[in-house]
Amino acid sequence: MNKNNIDPKAIGGLLDVVSKKIGVSPEQLRRELESGKFDSAIAGMSKQDAEKFRQAVNNPKIVEKLMSTPQAQAIYKKLSGK
């Protein structure tokens, strides 16, 4: 497990799913996210949704709240096999 207690396989699975949805390779998506760029992730969003996304990822409390929702937990459990 990494420092955030998230299984790397779950992250890989999530990257695979998201990359297919937005039409980029999982490797490119990982590089962008690790460098703080979200160009591919927001390319297909409306201007308003892209701005909301940027605000959310720049605010750890919003991300933490989002990741604690039952829906996010269910996705994590499904991807991690737990």
Secondary structure, DSSP 8 states (H G I E B T S, - for coil): --TTS--HHHHHHHHHHHHHHHTS-HHHHHHHHHTT--HHHHTTS-HHHHHHHHHHHT-HHHHHHHHTSHHHHHHHHHHHT-
